Amino acid sequence: MLTEFVKHVAAQAGLTHNQASAAIGVILNASDRQGAALAEMIFERIPGARTLAAETGAQTGAPSGVIARLIERTPGGRMSVLHQTMRALHDQGLGSRQIGAILPAISDFCEVRLGLGGVASLGDMFGAATPDRARSAA
């Protein structure tokens, strides 16, 4: 299903397969670091997604320690993660228009293929949604 997810995002966002895979990895890694319930639900439903997120995080130099993750969940840490995410996406060769198309493509896949509604904003991807709200949308 991970291949299908990457193909869907690539087609909808106008990306190559490699760009879409890297973009999904960057976004899921950042979402996981923020403790987003949505990331965990994607990891549960798409085999290989957690590995993609971890490998992409290692390639982009994302912090992975427990203390770093706690710091990243503070207001200043959340802003830092968002900036790091945008920088990592740009480093993958993506332009602003392509980056803007990624979240709607992920949202569409989550709704249609995974039955997860309400996945349309940075807040959903980066932890603003509570587990109860995100699960009730499923």
BELJOCOR-V41759 format. One record per residue. N is the residue number from 1. PHI is phi as a letter, one per 40 degrees, with the letter a starting at -180 (none if undefined). D_CENTER is the distance of its C-alpha to the mean C-alpha in Angstrom with 2 decimals. Layout:
N;PHI;D_CENTER, N;PHI;D_CENTER
This chain:
1;none;15.88, 2;c;13.16, 3;c;15.44, 4;c;15.74, 5;c;12.01, 6;c;12.02, 7;c;15.37, 8;c;14.40, 9;c;11.66, 10;d;14.23, 11;c;17.01, 12;c;15.66, 13;c;14.25, 14;g;17.23, 15;b;15.70, 16;c;17.23, 17;d;15.99, 18;c;15.34, 19;c;13.51, 20;c;11.17, 21;c;10.70, 22;c;10.16, 23;c;7.72, 24;c;5.48, 25;c;6.48, 26;c;6.11, 27;c;2.69, 28;c;2.91, 29;c;6.10, 30;c;6.16, 31;c;5.23, 32;c;7.75, 33;c;9.98, 34;c;10.28, 35;g;11.33, 36;c;9.39, 37;d;11.30, 38;c;8.82, 39;d;6.82, 40;c;10.44, 41;c;11.50, 42;c;9.23, 43;c;10.51, 44;c;13.90, 45;c;14.05, 46;b;12.77, 47;d;14.84, 48;g;13.56, 49;c;9.79, 50;c;10.42, 51;c;12.67, 52;d;10.49, 53;c;8.03, 54;c;11.41, 55;c;13.18, 56;c;10.93, 57;d;11.13, 58;c;14.83, 59;c;15.30, 60;c;13.98, 61;g;15.89, 62;c;13.35, 63;d;15.48, 64;b;15.61, 65;c;18.71, 66;c;19.33, 67;c;20.95, 68;c;18.27, 69;c;15.69, 70;c;18.33, 71;c;18.93, 72;c;15.32, 73;c;15.58, 74;c;18.61, 75;d;18.67, 76;c;19.25, 77;c;16.67, 78;c;13.95, 79;c;15.24, 80;c;15.32, 81;c;11.68, 82;c;10.96, 83;c;13.72, 84;c;12.62, 85;c;9.22, 86;c;11.45, 87;c;14.00, 88;c;12.02, 89;c;11.05, 90;c;14.75, 91;c;15.87, 92;c;14.52, 93;g;17.00, 94;c;15.02, 95;c;16.99, 96;d;16.36, 97;c;17.00, 98;c;14.53, 99;c;11.70, 100;c;13.01, 101;c;12.88, 102;c;9.29, 103;c;8.19, 104;c;11.55, 105;c;11.23, 106;c;8.20, 107;d;10.31, 108;c;13.36, 109;c;12.43, 110;c;11.46, 111;c;14.76, 112;c;16.96, 113;c;16.18, 114;b;14.83, 115;g;16.81, 116;b;14.18, 117;c;15.37, 118;g;14.46, 119;b;10.83, 120;b;11.56, 121;b;10.94, 122;c;9.18, 123;c;11.07, 124;c;9.66, 125;c;6.00, 126;b;7.79, 127;h;10.60, 128;c;13.33, 129;c;13.73, 130;c;16.05, 131;d;15.98, 132;c;19.11, 133;c;17.89, 134;c;14.78, 135;c;17.04, 136;c;19.84, 137;c;17.94, 138;c;17.58
